[in-house]
């Protein structure tokens, strides 16, 4: 009976294993969604349905559920995590800030949505990711010039922003025409963390302050330095999205019309849905994920890879690079992929040519230096996962019987030696036979 139960459980887990994150299918598939209230599941259903329509398996739990866990028996149960629980003071089960950061350090992806009532726990997670929310718990982003026009003036905390990151790989090639509706808290980026990028910025007239009280001192966050939505790609290629507003993901903001103050154009629908749909494709590796394979090298005129090169050998190098499109691997085409022939420092640095089908290649002469070298391809480009490949190969000098018999550079010395010999014989003949 126990064997039958084991077989049944194994068969039940097969679909789960087949749809999980793998190097061949890098898109996240199992996503844990932690909520403050299950009402968020219906109020933000358009965003969740867009993920489901793309094949994601969403698991909804309350953030303080005592049964939640990110891993079991050393294996992660999910490929990505969405935190739509800005007010949570303490996660349930075995989940805490350290567990979430370990989750990201293991190469998994994260979406964090804060709000005006963001807890210290959410702020701590964001800070560890390189994002610092305004320390004033009552502060909101206010913009008296770039607010969303409405029938009631309000306090200008409902902002219409169109200052997007300029990257087709992150936001897609289709231009977002309508402004993005935002109402929440702003954040700044850690200047020492070059991995954090502003996906959506506030206008130069914006500032962060309590809208219900008069300003008694200059705001700590002002102008375009305020980030509304930020993205991070870690060194292990894990991706993180941090938003200062949970309402941005809501059905109400997705469906609302928008007109930016001072603009005659009124859009029937905000750009929120397109913005977060495209951004989530990037965060969940449906776009901008690269892989490299078939790193090969050999001597010119040969096809097999040697175990050692000799100085001044002519060699050919090639590598194949592909990009994940969300459903299949497509050839990656670029003109900025380089290879280094490296020993302590690069002796050769060449830009690779491409055939447009994912294959990159070049040829060069081995330097006149012997030692242990490496072929290195280190590729970093905005929005794309980084590639770091290397293959080690020794380089030897000429053997004693491989040098040329006569070296052209030594011809003057050859001439000097033979002229000396000829002069000696002439001098001897003159000296002996001269009377």
C-alpha positions as CSV (number, residue, x, y, z in Angstrom):
1,X,0.0,0.0,0.0
2,X,2.8,2.4,0.9
3,X,4.4,1.7,-2.5
4,X,1.2,2.7,-4.3
5,X,1.0,5.9,-2.3
6,X,4.6,6.7,-3.2
7,X,4.0,6.1,-6.9
8,X,0.8,8.2,-6.8
9,X,2.7,11.1,-5.2
10,X,5.5,10.8,-7.7
11,X,3.1,10.9,-10.6
12,X,1.4,13.9,-9.1
13,X,4.6,15.9,-8.9
14,X,5.7,15.2,-12.5
15,X,3.7,18.1,-14.0
16,X,5.1,20.4,-11.4
17,X,8.7,19.3,-12.1
18,X,8.2,19.6,-15.9
19,X,7.0,23.2,-15.7
20,X,9.6,24.5,-13.2
21,X,12.5,26.8,-14.0
22,X,15.3,25.0,-15.9
23,X,18.2,26.2,-18.0
24,X,16.4,25.1,-21.1
25,X,13.2,26.9,-20.0
26,X,14.4,29.9,-18.0
27,X,10.9,31.6,-17.5
28,X,9.6,31.3,-13.9
29,X,6.7,29.0,-13.7
30,X,5.8,28.5,-10.0
31,X,5.1,31.8,-8.4
32,X,4.2,32.4,-4.7
33,X,2.0,35.4,-4.1
34,X,1.8,36.7,-0.5
35,X,-1.1,39.1,0.2
36,X,-2.3,41.3,3.1
37,X,-5.9,40.4,2.3
38,X,-7.5,38.0,-0.2
39,X,-9.5,40.9,-1.5
40,X,-6.3,41.9,-3.4
41,X,-6.6,38.8,-5.4
42,X,-9.8,40.2,-7.0
43,X,-8.9,43.9,-7.0
44,X,-5.7,43.1,-8.9
45,X,-7.0,40.3,-11.0
46,X,-6.1,41.8,-14.3
47,X,-2.4,41.6,-13.4
48,X,-2.7,38.1,-12.0
49,X,-4.7,36.9,-15.1
50,X,-2.0,38.3,-17.4
51,X,0.5,36.1,-15.7
52,X,-1.7,33.1,-15.8
53,X,-2.4,33.5,-19.5
54,X,1.4,33.3,-20.1
55,X,1.6,29.9,-18.3
56,X,2.5,30.9,-14.7
57,X,1.2,28.8,-11.8
58,X,0.3,31.3,-9.1
59,X,-0.1,30.2,-5.4
60,X,-1.9,32.7,-3.3
61,X,-1.4,32.8,0.5
62,X,-1.8,35.4,3.3
63,X,1.5,36.8,4.2
64,X,1.1,35.7,7.9
65,X,0.0,32.2,7.0
66,X,1.8,29.9,9.4
67,X,2.1,27.1,6.8
68,X,4.0,29.0,4.1
69,X,7.5,28.1,3.2
70,X,9.9,28.9,0.4
71,X,11.8,25.6,0.5
72,X,11.5,22.1,1.8
73,X,14.3,19.5,2.3
74,X,16.7,22.0,0.8
75,X,14.8,22.4,-2.5
76,X,12.9,25.6,-3.3
77,X,9.2,25.1,-3.9
78,X,8.8,28.2,-6.1
79,X,10.7,30.0,-8.9
80,X,9.5,33.5,-8.1
81,X,7.9,35.5,-5.2
82,X,5.4,38.4,-5.4
83,X,5.0,40.4,-2.2
84,X,1.7,42.3,-2.4
85,X,1.6,42.7,1.4
86,X,3.0,46.2,2.2
87,X,1.6,46.2,5.8
88,X,2.9,42.8,7.0
89,X,4.9,43.1,10.1
90,X,6.0,39.5,10.2
91,X,5.7,36.7,7.7
92,X,4.2,33.4,8.7
93,X,5.9,30.0,8.6
94,X,9.6,29.9,7.9
95,X,9.6,33.0,5.8
96,X,11.4,36.1,6.9
97,X,13.6,38.8,5.4
98,X,16.7,36.7,5.5
99,X,14.9,33.7,3.8
100,X,13.6,36.1,1.0
101,X,17.1,37.4,0.4
102,X,18.5,33.9,0.3
103,X,15.8,33.1,-2.2
104,X,17.1,35.9,-4.4
105,X,20.7,34.9,-3.8
106,X,19.8,31.5,-5.1
107,X,18.9,33.0,-8.5
108,X,15.1,33.5,-8.0
109,X,13.1,36.5,-8.9
110,X,11.1,38.9,-6.7
111,X,8.4,41.6,-7.0
112,X,7.9,43.9,-4.0
113,X,5.0,46.4,-3.9
114,X,5.1,48.9,-1.0
115,X,2.6,51.6,-0.2
116,X,2.0,54.6,2.1
117,X,1.6,52.2,5.1
118,X,4.6,50.1,4.3
119,X,6.0,48.2,7.2
120,X,9.5,48.2,8.5
121,X,9.9,44.6,7.2
122,X,9.1,45.6,3.6
123,X,11.3,48.6,3.9
124,X,14.2,46.4,5.1
125,X,13.8,44.0,2.2
126,X,13.8,46.9,-0.3
127,X,16.9,48.5,1.4
128,X,18.8,45.2,1.1
129,X,18.0,45.3,-2.6
130,X,19.5,48.8,-3.0
131,X,16.3,50.8,-2.7
132,X,15.6,53.3,0.1
133,X,12.1,54.5,0.7
134,X,11.4,57.9,2.3
135,X,12.0,57.6,6.0
136,X,8.9,59.7,6.8
137,X,6.0,57.1,7.2
138,X,3.4,59.7,6.2
139,X,5.3,60.9,3.1
140,X,3.9,60.5,-0.4
141,X,5.1,61.7,-3.8
142,X,3.5,65.0,-4.6
143,X,3.7,66.7,-8.0
144,X,1.9,70.1,-8.5
145,X,2.8,70.1,-12.2
146,X,2.7,66.4,-13.3
147,X,-0.4,65.3,-11.5
148,X,-3.3,63.4,-13.1
149,X,-6.0,65.9,-14.0
150,X,-9.4,65.0,-12.5
151,X,-12.8,66.6,-11.6
152,X,-11.5,67.3,-8.1
153,X,-8.1,68.9,-7.6
154,X,-7.2,66.9,-4.6
155,X,-3.7,67.0,-3.1
156,X,-1.9,66.1,-6.3
157,X,-0.7,62.8,-5.0
158,X,-2.2,61.0,-8.0
159,X,0.7,61.4,-10.5
160,X,0.7,60.8,-14.2
161,X,4.3,59.9,-15.1
162,X,5.8,59.1,-18.5
163,X,9.5,59.2,-17.6
164,X,10.3,55.6,-18.6
165,X,13.6,53.8,-18.8
166,X,14.9,53.8,-22.3
167,X,15.3,50.1,-23.0
168,X,13.4,48.0,-25.4
169,X,14.5,44.8,-23.8
170,X,13.0,45.9,-20.4
171,X,9.8,47.6,-21.6
172,X,9.3,46.0,-25.0
173,X,9.6,47.5,-28.4
174,X,6.1,48.9,-28.5
175,X,6.0,52.4,-27.2
176,X,3.8,53.1,-24.1
177,X,1.7,56.0,-25.3
178,X,-0.4,56.8,-22.1
179,X,1.2,58.0,-18.8
180,X,1.4,55.8,-15.8
181,X,-0.8,56.4,-12.8
182,X,1.0,56.4,-9.5
183,X,0.0,57.1,-5.9
184,X,2.3,56.0,-3.2
185,X,5.7,56.5,-1.7
186,X,8.9,57.4,-3.5
187,X,12.3,56.0,-3.1
188,X,15.9,56.7,-3.9
189,X,18.6,54.4,-5.3
190,X,21.8,53.5,-3.5
191,X,24.4,55.4,-5.5
192,X,27.0,52.7,-4.8
193,X,24.8,50.0,-6.3
194,X,25.2,50.1,-10.0
195,X,22.8,47.1,-10.5
196,X,19.7,49.2,-9.6
197,X,17.8,51.0,-12.4
198,X,14.9,53.5,-12.5
199,X,12.1,52.0,-14.5
200,X,9.8,54.9,-13.8
201,X,10.9,58.2,-12.5
202,X,9.1,61.2,-11.1
203,X,9.2,64.6,-12.9
204,X,11.6,67.4,-11.9
205,X,8.7,69.2,-10.1
206,X,7.9,66.3,-7.8
207,X,8.8,65.9,-4.2
208,X,8.2,63.6,-1.3
209,X,6.4,64.9,1.8
210,X,3.3,64.6,4.0
211,X,0.5,66.0,1.8
212,X,-1.6,66.8,4.9
213,X,0.9,69.1,6.6
214,X,2.9,72.2,5.6
215,X,6.5,71.8,4.8
216,X,8.7,73.1,7.6
217,X,12.0,71.9,6.0
218,X,13.2,71.0,2.5
219,X,12.0,67.5,1.4
220,X,14.7,64.7,1.4
221,X,13.6,63.5,-2.0
222,X,13.0,65.9,-4.9
223,X,12.7,65.9,-8.6
224,X,13.9,63.2,-11.0
225,X,16.0,61.6,-8.3
226,X,12.7,60.1,-7.0
227,X,12.2,56.7,-8.4
228,X,8.6,55.4,-8.5
229,X,9.4,51.9,-9.9
230,X,12.9,50.4,-9.9
231,X,14.4,47.1,-11.2
232,X,17.5,45.3,-10.2
233,X,19.4,42.5,-11.9
234,X,21.7,40.8,-9.4
235,X,25.1,39.4,-10.4
236,X,23.6,36.0,-10.4
237,X,21.0,37.2,-12.9
238,X,18.1,37.2,-10.4
239,X,15.7,40.0,-11.2
240,X,13.8,42.2,-8.7
241,X,11.1,44.8,-9.2
242,X,10.3,47.3,-6.4
243,X,7.3,49.6,-6.6
244,X,6.3,52.3,-4.2
245,X,2.6,51.8,-4.9
246,X,0.4,48.7,-4.7
247,X,-2.4,50.6,-6.4
248,X,-0.4,50.7,-9.6
249,X,-1.2,47.0,-10.2
250,X,-4.9,47.4,-9.4
251,X,-7.8,46.9,-11.9
252,X,-8.9,50.5,-11.1
253,X,-5.6,52.0,-12.3
254,X,-5.4,49.6,-15.2
255,X,-8.7,50.7,-16.5
256,X,-8.7,54.4,-15.6
257,X,-8.5,57.1,-18.1
258,X,-5.6,59.5,-17.7
259,X,-4.9,63.1,-18.6
260,X,-1.7,64.7,-17.4
261,X,-2.0,68.2,-16.1
262,X,-1.2,70.8,-18.7
263,X,-1.6,68.3,-21.6
264,X,-4.6,68.5,-24.0
265,X,-4.4,64.8,-24.7
266,X,-6.7,62.6,-22.7
267,X,-6.1,58.8,-22.9
268,X,-9.0,56.5,-22.4
269,X,-6.8,54.0,-20.6
270,X,-3.7,54.5,-18.5
271,X,-0.4,52.8,-19.5
272,X,-0.3,50.8,-16.3
273,X,-1.4,47.5,-17.8
274,X,1.1,47.6,-20.7
275,X,3.8,48.9,-18.4
276,X,3.6,46.1,-15.9
277,X,2.8,43.4,-18.4
278,X,6.0,44.2,-20.3
279,X,8.0,44.8,-17.1
280,X,6.9,41.4,-15.6
281,X,8.0,39.7,-18.8
282,X,11.5,41.0,-18.2
283,X,11.4,40.2,-14.4
284,X,10.3,36.7,-15.0
285,X,12.9,36.1,-17.8
286,X,10.6,36.0,-20.7
287,X,12.8,38.5,-22.4
288,X,16.5,39.5,-22.1
289,X,17.7,36.1,-21.0
290,X,20.8,34.9,-22.8
291,X,22.7,31.6,-22.9
292,X,25.9,30.7,-24.6
293,X,27.1,27.3,-25.8
294,X,29.5,25.7,-28.3
295,X,32.5,27.7,-27.2
296,X,35.1,26.3,-29.7
297,X,38.6,27.1,-30.9
298,X,41.1,25.5,-33.2
299,X,44.0,26.2,-35.5
300,X,43.2,27.7,-38.9
301,X,42.6,24.9,-41.4
302,X,41.8,22.3,-38.7
303,X,38.6,21.4,-37.0
304,X,39.7,19.6,-33.8
305,X,40.4,21.5,-30.7
306,X,44.1,21.2,-29.7
307,X,45.4,20.7,-26.2
308,X,48.1,23.3,-26.5
309,X,49.0,26.2,-28.9
310,X,52.4,27.4,-30.0
311,X,53.3,31.1,-30.0
312,X,52.4,32.8,-33.3
313,X,49.9,30.1,-34.3
314,X,46.8,31.3,-36.3
315,X,43.6,30.2,-34.6
316,X,39.9,30.5,-35.0
317,X,37.4,31.1,-32.2
318,X,33.6,30.8,-32.1
319,X,30.7,30.8,-29.7
320,X,26.9,30.6,-30.1
321,X,24.5,32.9,-28.2
322,X,20.8,32.6,-28.0
323,X,18.0,34.6,-26.4
324,X,14.9,33.2,-24.7
325,X,11.7,34.7,-26.3
326,X,9.3,33.3,-23.7
327,X,8.5,30.2,-25.7
328,X,11.7,29.2,-27.5
329,X,15.4,30.1,-28.0
330,X,16.1,32.6,-30.8
331,X,19.4,33.6,-32.2
332,X,20.8,36.7,-30.5
333,X,22.2,39.3,-32.8
334,X,24.5,42.1,-31.7
335,X,27.7,43.8,-32.8
336,X,29.3,44.3,-29.4
337,X,30.3,40.8,-28.3
338,X,34.0,40.5,-27.6
339,X,36.5,37.8,-26.8
340,X,39.7,38.2,-24.7
341,X,42.8,36.0,-24.9
342,X,43.8,36.5,-21.3
343,X,46.7,35.9,-19.0
344,X,46.8,38.3,-16.1
345,X,45.6,40.9,-18.6
346,X,44.1,40.6,-22.1
347,X,46.8,40.2,-24.8
348,X,44.1,40.0,-27.5
349,X,40.7,41.7,-27.4
350,X,38.6,41.3,-30.5
351,X,35.0,42.1,-31.4
352,X,33.3,39.0,-32.8
353,X,31.6,38.9,-36.2
354,X,28.2,37.2,-36.5
355,X,26.3,35.3,-39.1
356,X,22.9,36.5,-37.9
357,X,22.0,33.0,-36.7
358,X,23.5,33.1,-33.2
359,X,27.1,32.2,-34.2
360,X,29.9,34.6,-33.3
361,X,33.4,34.0,-34.6
362,X,36.8,35.6,-35.2
363,X,40.4,34.6,-35.9
364,X,43.7,36.0,-34.6
365,X,47.4,35.1,-34.1
366,X,48.5,33.7,-30.7
367,X,50.8,36.3,-29.0
368,X,54.5,35.8,-28.9
369,X,54.2,35.1,-25.2
370,X,54.0,31.6,-23.7
371,X,52.1,30.6,-20.5
372,X,48.6,29.6,-19.5
373,X,45.9,31.7,-21.3
374,X,42.2,31.8,-21.2
375,X,39.6,32.5,-23.9
376,X,37.1,34.8,-22.0
377,X,33.7,36.1,-23.1
378,X,32.3,38.5,-20.6
379,X,29.2,40.2,-21.9
380,X,27.1,42.7,-20.0
381,X,24.4,44.8,-21.6
382,X,21.5,46.8,-20.1
383,X,18.5,44.6,-19.6
384,X,20.2,41.3,-20.6
385,X,21.5,38.6,-18.4
386,X,25.3,38.7,-18.1
387,X,27.4,36.0,-19.7
388,X,30.8,34.9,-18.3
389,X,32.5,32.1,-20.2
390,X,36.1,31.0,-20.1
391,X,38.2,28.1,-21.4
392,X,41.8,27.6,-20.4
393,X,44.6,26.7,-22.9
394,X,48.4,26.6,-22.5
395,X,50.7,28.3,-25.0
396,X,54.3,26.9,-25.5
397,X,57.4,28.5,-27.2
398,X,59.1,27.1,-30.2
399,X,61.0,23.9,-29.7
400,X,64.7,23.9,-30.6
401,X,64.1,22.3,-34.0
402,X,61.2,24.6,-34.9
403,X,63.1,27.8,-35.3
404,X,64.0,29.0,-38.8
405,X,67.4,28.1,-40.0
406,X,68.3,31.6,-41.0
407,X,66.5,34.5,-39.3
408,X,66.2,37.6,-41.6
409,X,66.8,39.9,-38.7
410,X,70.3,38.3,-38.2
411,X,71.5,38.9,-41.8
412,X,73.7,41.9,-40.8
413,X,75.5,39.7,-38.3
414,X,75.9,36.9,-40.8
415,X,77.4,39.4,-43.2
416,X,79.7,40.7,-40.6
417,X,81.0,37.2,-39.7
418,X,81.6,36.2,-43.4
419,X,83.2,39.6,-44.2
420,X,85.5,39.2,-41.3
421,X,86.5,35.7,-42.5
422,X,87.1,37.0,-46.0
423,X,89.2,39.9,-44.7
424,X,91.3,37.6,-42.6
425,X,92.2,35.5,-45.7
426,X,93.0,38.5,-47.8
427,X,95.1,40.0,-45.0
428,X,97.0,36.6,-44.6
429,X,97.6,36.3,-48.4
430,X,98.9,39.9,-48.6
431,X,101.1,39.4,-45.5
432,X,102.7,36.1,-46.6
433,X,103.3,37.0,-50.3
434,X,104.1,40.6,-50.0
435,X,107.9,41.3,-50.4
